[in-house]
């Protein structure tokens, strides 16, 4: 039996419980293994045998959700803002404002105002609150209660009771004024303002949240766009420019200097250096020649190459990375919203209390209307309108504060996770280091260091090799740059020859110079051994056949790196470095910045596995990276932090993006996410708290009509002010 | 070097773009191909060539690939 893979786009999920339910429904289909990702609204399904996608979709539809197959070729590129949600928010807010004002300010209560309030509230509680009713009904079918249930119930009861009171009690009398006493029973209380404001605020909260969720959806399309857009096919010796996807396995294509390699292949002609920093994280370009394999998405830093395609489309290294990122994301346990976790317990309790209260009151008074009014008041006051604002306000304040310091929080879902980061894994190239090779040491034998540097720069001037660029840049900085040498000849992968005056100058690999020169001076041999073991790249310089100097080039550590690592240690966080470079380079950097633990020569899968291992040990892991090679690890981590100068993919798969290259922002970002979570919790405690106090008052039958309104006002003001405190957050 | 535009119908997705690009690239004299996709409508095929494109050969290549050139 063969296994096939299907990706489904899901509709109608409102919380993590829904994700679990869909997963259960899919698992019930024979031969199916499925993971559901709540954040991306996707299901990743492995089918063993004959079952096809229609069976899966039917299973999902049966439990009340929608699904459709995603064609891997045609991922949706964007999910536009839901225009209906926006309309619901605007209309509800516009109508709720006058309802609230006329209900709360006695002076504004004109004759018959209650009928106007009823008319204005009707569209809010029906059309505006429809998403909550729909979700509540869907949940009810499974015996589940979420925040939607609470909102739907509170709004519906408030509205229906008020309508009853309006038509069948004296509350409907023209000239009636609302009694604003806090205590005392009133059989004709109206709760229109409660129904209207709760709906409007919770809808507003939804809109604020949806904008952050939308950004996360864009994530994977970027990965595919990293690949080259165009390729130059070689057909019967003729070069034809075609869209990159048209290349097939076995085709021959040309990659020009500076061009992006369109797909994986093997070189059949030419020599060059490949800059694979975006894909593999190696900071220094690798020399390649006939027979070398190339990864699609890397950059040809040297000469023209003729390449045979060895893998295309889904078979390429880049596609494998894409899949790895998807798997990491799909495997991630969805974070259940705090508010839903609380609601799951709170709602059943409130319903039981309301019903019990109603029964008790009926037993005492024998008055059914009275008993129902008590139950209704209990349900109405239990639904705090601050509930809808508690999470979004804190997220908004937290993300706003972060943005001012260059900390862009994308995945707000992770901020709701109650788990605290215990370990930070950092990538080396581009994260701890600048990512650009620079000259770090120059040695002259019989000539000055400046002479060595200047001469090397003058012959390497026209070369677009990153090591050559580093030499030229350093020579320019030191002011030892002269005219370009004459008769420059480059031997790709080896070095450059040119003439200055009457002297033939060669600059290139020490091996190349040693082959054609007399003995290499011992000082240079010794320095070469030292520098190589320190992970530096070398450029040797020769006058004629005498080697006279050596230049060490290395990726330099950012000045902020060690400060940042110390800041993390101070927060009680363990630091781990994962580098694509060899162990020697990794060790040097790790020791210099004071990293607790380091790993070298790690490919993307290794990095992801390292994080998975740490997570299995019970650590909560944040990953900091910038390359495509970090993407899977960023997705796997509990908190993914991308450096802003990094590749699109790293940025898109992360939860937090740091705009500046200053590594100290990592500690700030972690502290900010902790503060934001603390604020969300505080908000929820108070949102529920004020109303929890009001419930016994309602049950006792002494709740005045204004209590619901006041509880709402107090908790909302508290939530707004408490969230605003995040603005005082200080960065290091 | 000149660019000639052709209308092509029958393309629905990126996969079709690749198939048509490939078919057009194989036509002698062609040096570059790109397509503006209009799914289920008339897409535009831009063909670069040193001399004038052999329209008959191009037509044949596109039809063989399962699509249609608009005349």
Interface residues (C-beta under 8 A of the other chain):
Chain A: X71 X73 X74 X230 X233 X235 X236 X238 X239 X240 X241 X242 X243 X245 X246 X248
Chain B: X13 X14 X15 X17 X18 X19 X21 X22 X25 X26 X28 X30 X31 X32 X33 X34 X35 X48
